[in-house]
């Protein structure tokens, strides 16, 4: 079967082509839960570029790999294209050939995708579903391109920066790295192993970071921190806290003593600082901190960056809400039950959930990086929180499944411990994003249903 799609992008051909050429383009065009390029640091149009897709829901213990390779790319006056095909014969299809073409259209650019695909054996009966999934993937890619180009165009007068990122290989870090690179910024990674090209070695646990390695860097983004999605044993609590405080403290102290070092520190934090149970309140950055383990972690996490602030480094604490992604976070574990028709709310029906899509979270970091007047704590959530009941019903509607079976409180408590379930799963926090929007940030996905349809390609 052949699938063809054409979309007009309201940006000049040269700008669209430059975006595709830069490292990060394929990462931004690939849904995180579906797959990623094997080498994300290589430019987007280069022949020989390989992409590995993992088939099936991300929660499966074994997901068959499907490998594609860019066979060639061509460029001419106002036109450019690249092609990819299946590498080997171990994928789900007998034939895959994709041509992605760009053509100047006055001050805009037309993008045409032509895909020839032939499913193997019994899978041939699923042609209709395969067509639908491929068409939804192309819609996702077009939306990503439009939204990223619009984001970069709005900041075209800002200088291109050299940015060091800690936690660059995580869910959010991977996307921030790709977004910045497609905007023409340079990213260097902070890594705990021996450093290669474009990398800086550090070790927060041993307080190892050579200030000389940060010379020439304009800004630092710190996403380092052990996952909180685990059972909160005493050992896990210590790891969650130390991984955040140690990294923040080391970076802040290093920047503070540099005479000509980075002058911006964008530091991860979380809305957990307000405490898990704040019913009936609209929480802003001026509100008091709450109680609980996460609130204590966030307080100490933010306080660890104080040396940088006192030394005149512009420091921003992005207090992250529930990040919606098909590759991680709290949404992913819910998908299997919903797809089986047994999904439902996780928290009391009226509990408020303050969420944000992975892409808006990513762009919020890049926005904070380039807004010279932004500092201090900033809530990073969508404009419209949802109740637990609204969230479950909306997710069910997007997946065309019922949302009738509330998850018993004992289930999350068994996995995370009582405190973990109370603070992560059954939290009630209505958090305001007014400060972020007042600084000119416009979310691409302000409404829950549209956000879920984008994230899940529905």
C-alpha positions in Angstrom: 0.0 0.0 0.0 1.1 3.6 -0.6 0.4 6.4 1.9 1.0 10.0 0.8 0.6 13.2 2.8 1.4 16.9 2.1 1.5 19.7 4.6 2.3 23.3 4.3 4.7 24.8 6.9 4.5 28.6 7.2 8.2 29.0 7.5 10.8 29.8 4.8 12.4 26.8 3.0 15.9 27.7 4.3 14.7 27.7 7.9 12.9 24.4 7.5 15.8 22.8 5.8 18.3 24.0 8.5 16.0 22.6 11.2 16.1 19.1 9.5 19.9 19.2 9.0 20.7 19.8 12.6 21.3 17.1 15.3 18.1 16.5 17.2 15.7 16.7 14.2 15.0 12.9 14.2 14.6 12.8 18.0 12.0 15.6 17.8 10.1 13.8 14.9 10.1 10.4 16.7 7.5 9.8 19.4 9.5 8.9 22.5 7.5 5.7 23.2 8.1 4.5 19.6 11.8 4.7 19.1 14.8 6.9 18.6 17.9 7.4 16.4 20.8 5.2 17.3 23.1 8.3 17.3 21.1 11.4 18.3 24.1 13.6 17.9 24.2 13.2 14.1 22.4 15.6 11.8 18.9 14.7 10.6 19.4 14.4 6.8 22.6 12.5 6.6 22.7 9.3 4.6 23.5 6.2 6.6 21.6 7.5 9.6 19.9 4.7 11.5 16.8 4.6 13.6 15.7 1.8 15.8 12.0 1.5 16.6 10.8 -0.7 19.5 7.4 -2.2 18.6 4.6 -2.7 21.0 3.7 -0.9 24.3 6.8 0.4 26.2 5.9 -1.6 29.3 6.5 -5.0 27.5 9.7 -6.7 28.9 10.7 -7.6 25.3 9.9 -5.3 22.4 11.0 -6.4 18.9 13.4 -4.0 17.3 12.7 -2.6 13.8 15.7 -0.8 12.2 15.5 1.7 9.4 18.4 3.4 7.6 18.5 6.6 5.6 19.6 5.5 2.2 20.3 8.9 0.6 19.5 12.6 0.7 19.3 15.1 -2.1 19.3 18.9 -2.2 18.8 21.4 -5.0 17.5 24.9 -5.5 14.4 25.1 -3.3 14.1 21.4 -2.9 15.5 18.7 -0.6 14.6 15.1 0.3 15.8 12.1 2.1 14.7 8.4 1.9 14.8 5.6 4.3 14.1 1.9 4.1 14.1 -1.2 6.3 17.5 -2.5 7.3 17.5 -6.3 7.0 14.4 -8.5 7.0 13.6 -8.8 10.7 11.0 -6.1 10.9 7.2 -6.4 10.8 7.0 -5.6 7.1 8.3 -7.1 3.8 8.7 -3.7 2.3 9.2 -0.2 3.7 10.3 2.8 1.6 9.8 6.4 2.8 10.5 9.6 0.9 10.4 12.8 2.9 10.6 15.8 0.5 10.8 19.6 1.1 9.9 22.2 -1.5 9.9 26.0 -1.3 6.4 27.5 -1.8 6.9 31.2 -1.8 7.6 32.2 1.8 6.4 28.8 3.0 7.5 25.2 2.6 5.6 22.2 1.4 6.5 18.8 3.0 5.5 15.6 1.2 5.8 12.1 2.7 5.3 9.1 0.4 5.5 5.7 2.1 5.3 2.4 0.4 4.7 -0.4 2.8 3.8 -4.1 2.6 3.1 -6.1 5.7 4.2 -9.7 6.1 2.1 -12.8 6.0 -0.9 -12.7 8.5 -0.2 -9.1 9.3 -1.5 -8.2 5.8 -5.0 -8.4 7.2 -4.1 -5.4 9.3 -3.5 -3.0 6.4 -6.3 -0.7 7.6 -4.9 -0.4 11.1 -1.3 0.0 9.8 -2.4 2.8 7.5 -4.2 4.6 10.3 -1.2 4.4 12.6 1.2 5.6 9.9 -1.1 8.5 9.1 -1.3 9.5 12.8 2.5 9.3 13.0 2.8 11.7 10.1 0.3 14.1 11.8 2.4 14.0 15.0 5.6 14.8 13.0 3.9 17.7 11.3 2.7 19.1 14.6 6.1 18.8 16.2 7.8 20.6 13.3 5.3 23.4 13.2 5.4 23.9 17.0 9.2 23.7 17.3 9.7 26.1 14.3 7.2 28.6 15.8 9.0 28.4 19.2 12.4 29.0 17.6 11.1 31.8 15.3 9.7 33.7 18.3 13.2 33.7 19.8 15.2 34.2 16.6 16.7 37.5 17.9 18.2 35.8 21.0 21.8 34.7 20.9 22.7 31.1 20.2 24.0 29.6 23.5 26.4 26.9 24.5 24.5 24.9 27.1 25.8 22.1 29.5 23.1 19.6 30.5 23.2 17.2 33.4 20.7 14.4 33.0 20.7 14.8 29.2 19.9 11.1 28.5 16.7 11.0 30.6 13.1 11.4 29.2 13.1 15.2 29.5 16.8 15.7 28.9 16.8 13.9 25.6 14.1 16.1 24.3 15.6 19.4 25.6 18.9 18.4 24.0 17.2 17.8 20.7 15.1 21.0 20.8 18.0 23.2 21.6 20.1 21.7 18.8 17.4 22.1 16.2 17.3 25.8 17.3 21.0 26.2 16.5 22.3 26.0 20.1 25.2 23.9 21.1 24.8 21.3 23.8 27.5 19.6 25.8 26.6 16.7 28.1 27.6 16.3 31.7 28.4 12.6 32.1 29.7 10.4 35.0 31.9 8.1 32.7 35.0 9.1 30.7 34.1 12.1 28.6 34.1 11.9 24.9 33.6 14.7 22.3 31.0 17.2 23.4 31.0 15.9 26.9 32.2 17.0 30.4 32.9 14.5 33.1 31.6 15.1 36.6 30.7 13.0 39.7 28.4 14.8 42.2 28.8 12.0 44.8 32.6 12.6 44.9 32.3 16.4 44.3 34.2 16.1 41.1 33.8 18.9 38.5 36.6 20.8 37.0 35.6 24.5 36.6 37.9 24.7 33.5 35.6 22.2 31.7 32.8 24.8 31.9 34.8 27.6 30.4 33.0 28.9 27.3 29.6 27.5 28.5 26.9 30.1 28.7 24.3 28.2 30.8 23.7 25.0 32.7 20.5 22.9 32.8 20.4 20.4 35.7 18.0 17.5 35.4 20.0 15.1 37.5 18.2 13.0 40.0 17.3 9.4 40.8 13.8 8.3 39.8 11.1 8.7 42.4 8.9 6.1 40.7 10.0 3.3 43.1 9.1 1.9 46.5 10.2 4.5 49.0 12.4 2.4 51.2 14.8 4.2 53.5 17.6 3.5 51.1 15.6 4.8 48.1 14.7 7.9 50.0 18.4 8.6 50.7 19.2 8.0 47.0 16.4 10.3 45.8 17.5 13.1 48.1 21.2 12.9 47.7 21.1 12.5 43.9 19.3 15.9 43.7 21.0 17.8 46.5 24.5 16.7 45.6 24.2 17.6 41.9 22.6 21.0 42.6 25.1 21.9 45.3 28.2 20.9 43.2 27.0 22.9 40.2 26.0 25.9 42.2 29.3 26.1 44.1 31.3 25.6 41.0 29.5 28.4 39.1 29.7 30.7 42.1 33.5 30.6 42.2 34.0 31.0 38.4 35.1 34.5 37.3 33.9 34.0 33.7 31.7 31.0 33.8 28.0 30.2 33.0 25.7 33.0 34.2 22.5 30.9 34.0 21.4 27.8 35.9 18.1 26.2 35.1 17.4 23.8 37.9 14.7 21.1 38.0 12.3 21.0 40.9 8.7 19.8 41.3 5.3 20.9 42.5 5.7 18.3 45.2 7.2 21.2 47.2 3.6 22.3 48.0 2.8 19.0 49.7 0.5 16.3 48.4 -2.8 17.4 49.8 -3.9 21.0 49.2 -7.6 20.7 48.3 -9.4 23.8 47.4 -6.3 26.0 46.9 -4.8 27.5 43.8 -1.1 27.2 44.4 1.3 29.9 43.2 5.0 30.3 43.7 4.2 32.6 46.6 2.4 29.9 48.6 4.0 28.2 51.5 5.8 24.8 51.1 3.9 21.8 52.3 4.7 18.6 54.2 5.8 15.2 53.2 9.0 13.6 51.8 8.8 15.3 48.3 8.3 18.7 49.8 11.4 18.2 51.9 13.4 17.0 48.9 12.3 20.0 46.8 13.1 22.5 49.6 16.6 21.1 50.0 17.0 20.7 46.2 16.2 24.4 45.6 18.2 25.6 48.6 21.3 23.7 47.3 21.5 26.1 44.4 21.7 29.2 46.6 25.4 29.7 46.2 24.9 30.3 42.5 22.1 32.8 43.1 24.1 34.7 45.7 27.0 34.9 43.2 24.8 36.6 40.6 24.0 33.6 38.5 20.4 33.8 37.2 18.9 30.7 38.7 15.5 29.3 37.8 13.7 26.5 39.6 11.2 24.8 37.2 8.6 23.2 39.4 7.4 20.3 37.2 3.9 18.9 37.3 2.8 15.5 36.0 4.5 15.1 32.7 2.5 13.3 30.1 4.4 11.0 27.8 4.0 7.6 26.1 7.5 6.7 27.2 7.5 7.3 31.0 6.0 9.2 33.9 2.6 8.4 35.4 0.7 8.0 32.2 2.6 5.1 30.8 1.7 2.5 33.5 -2.0 3.4 33.1 -2.1 2.6 29.4 -2.2 -1.3 29.6 -5.2 -1.3 31.9 -7.1 1.3 29.8 -6.4 -0.6 26.6 -7.8 -3.8 28.2 -10.9 -1.9 29.1 -10.3 -1.9 32.8 -8.9 1.6 33.3 -10.1 4.1 35.8 -9.1 7.0 38.1 -6.1 6.6 40.5 -7.1 9.2 43.0 -10.3 10.4 44.7 -12.6 11.8 42.0 -12.3 15.5 42.9 -8.5 15.4 43.4 -6.8 18.0 41.2 -4.0 16.8 38.8 -1.6 19.5 37.5 -0.2 18.1 34.3 1.9 19.2 31.3 2.9 17.4 28.1 6.5 16.4 27.6 6.9 18.7 24.7 5.6 21.8 26.6 7.8 20.8 29.5 10.8 20.7 27.0 9.9 24.1 25.5 9.5 25.6 29.0 13.1 24.7 29.8 14.3 26.3 26.5 12.1 29.4 27.3 13.5 29.8 30.8 17.0 29.5 29.3 16.4 32.4 26.9 14.3 34.7 29.1 16.8 37.0 30.9 14.2 38.4 33.3 13.0 35.0 34.6 14.4 33.8 37.9 13.4 31.9 41.0 10.7 29.3 41.3 8.4 28.8 38.3 5.4 26.4 38.2 5.7 24.4 35.0 2.2 23.0 34.4 -0.6 23.4 31.8 -3.2 26.2 32.3 -6.1 23.8 33.0 -5.6 21.1 35.7 -8.1 18.2 35.7 -9.8 16.3 38.4 -8.8 12.6 38.7 -12.2 11.7 37.3 -11.9 14.1 34.4 -8.5 12.7 33.6 -9.6 9.1 33.6 -12.7 9.9 31.5 -10.7 11.9 29.0 -8.0 9.2 28.7 -10.7 6.6 28.1 -12.4 8.7 25.4 -9.1 9.3 23.6 -8.3 5.5 23.7 -12.0 4.6 22.9 -12.1 2.6 26.1 -14.3 2.8 29.2 -13.0 4.4 32.4 -15.2 2.8 35.0 -13.0 0.9 37.4 -11.2 3.1 40.0 -7.8 1.7 41.0 -7.9 0.5 44.6 -5.7 2.5 46.9 -3.9 -0.7 47.9 -2.5 -1.2 44.4 -0.2 1.9 44.3 0.6 1.5 48.0 1.9 -2.0 47.3 4.2 -0.8 44.6 5.3 2.6 46.0 4.7 2.2 49.7 2.0 4.1 51.6 3.8 7.5 51.5 4.8 7.1 47.9 1.3 6.3 46.8 -0.1 9.3 48.9 2.4 11.8 47.4 2.7 10.5 43.8 -0.6 8.9 42.9 -3.2 10.3 45.2 -2.0 13.9 45.4 -4.5 16.8 45.2 -2.7 19.9 43.8 -4.3 22.7 41.7 -1.2 24.6 40.6 -1.2 27.9 38.7 0.9 28.5 35.6 0.2 32.2 35.5 3.8 33.3 36.1 5.2 31.2 33.2 2.5 32.5 30.8 3.0 36.1 32.0 6.6 35.7 30.9 5.4 35.0 27.3 5.3 31.2 27.3 2.5 29.8 25.3 1.8 26.1 25.7 1.1 24.1 22.5 -1.2 21.8 24.5 -3.3 23.8 27.0 -6.3 21.4 27.1 -6.1 17.8 28.4 -7.9 16.0 25.5 -5.8 17.7 22.8 -2.7 17.0 24.9 -3.5 13.3 25.3 -4.3 13.0 21.6 -0.9 14.5 20.7 1.1 12.3 23.1 -0.7 9.1 22.2 -1.1 10.0 18.5 -4.9 9.4 18.5 
